[in-house]
Amino acid sequence: MPRVIVIGGANLDIKGRSAAAFVANTSNPGEVVQSAGGVGRNIAHNLARLGVKTQLLTALGNDAQGAQLQRETEAAGVDMALSVTVAAPTGTYLAVLDGTGEMVAAINDMRSIGLLEPSHLEQRQQALADADLLVADCNLSGACLQWLCSFAVANGKRLLVEPVSVPKIAKLAALPKPLGLYALTPNTAQLQALADTAELSVALSRLHAMGIANVVVHKGAQGAVVSTGERPAVTIAPHPVTVRDVTGAGDAAVAGFIFGIAEGRSVIEAAHLGQAAAAIKLQSADSVAHGLSRAGLLAFAGKNS
């Protein structure tokens, strides 16, 4: 079975959803829920649900929230043995959703993952070398991202990076080129920020020139665009579903894509699985859909095996 190591953020998600249309500058009746979250952690959780042997390398505080995240992530089937404890509070993500489940605003406190250092990665390099795929999110410091890029190239490892946000993708722009990435999974705004252009074809060409072999652009309700640099970009249609909560949908799409690659599928086919995983998540109020499974994903995507 392929083994994937995810290096990235883990935090406690606190989500408040308005019972009706959200009204700014006042208190809105609704519901507030807490769950394990974080981009890297969510990707790892999704992969474990899909039957992929997954380890998470993250930084947790020595507090109740950290213990909760460790317990819930291990219960989901993710190996946490590589993670470290740091002298900062465990990450927290606070989101406000409107009555349709769309995000109104969010704040994240990710000080803990900022304390993960290249020395921590060096101490775990044998495990990283033994993995079939490496996945990193841009919650990591620029120094850690640079270490991982260099490590992946030196050891012939496929490294996928999830940008997380427009400010955080700027860390990639500052790294030495070529990056040597197997794949990058930006949304439209992140792509434009890194490529410094709104022209899709030009942006994709610039990313390939930076040393990124495959680019999967997540476009929300418009699906995804996939570029391998070898032929014109391919548009992947989304699966129409009733949206309950958008939080974590991008993480599910990345996990579905990684799952496909880990199974030996083509980049295009893997991106189709990513869109199917995102659709399954959109119908769930949880950051990771409880109903996600390998068989369920393949059936939803119309794949027999």
Sequence and secondary structure as in RCSB ss.txt:
>XXXX:A:sequence
MPRVIVIGGANLDIKGRSAAAFVANTSNPGEVVQSAGGVGRNIAHNLARLGVKTQLLTALGNDAQGAQLQRETEA
AGVDMALSVTVAAPTGTYLAVLDGTGEMVAAINDMRSIGLLEPSHLEQRQQALADADLLVADCNLSGACLQWLCS
FAVANGKRLLVEPVSVPKIAKLAALPKPLGLYALTPNTAQLQALADTAELSVALSRLHAMGIANVVVHKGAQGAV
VSTGERPAVTIAPHPVTVRDVTGAGDAAVAGFIFGIAEGRSVIEAAHLGQAAAAIKLQSADSVAHGLSRAGLLAF
AGKNS
>XXXX:A:secstr
  EEEEES  EEEEEEEESSS  TTS   EEEEEEEE HHHHHHHHHHHTT EEEEE EEESSHHHHHHHHHHHH
TT B TT EEESS  EEEEEEE TTS EEEEEEE TTGGG  HHHHHHTHHHHHH SEEEEETTS HHHHHHHHH
HHHHHT EEEEE  SHHHHHHHHTS S   EEEE  BHHHHHHHHT S HHHHHHHHHHTTEEEEEEE GGG EE
EE SSSS EEE       S  TTHHHHHHHHHHHHHHTT  HHHHHHHHHHHHHHHHT SSSS TT  HHHHHHH
TT   
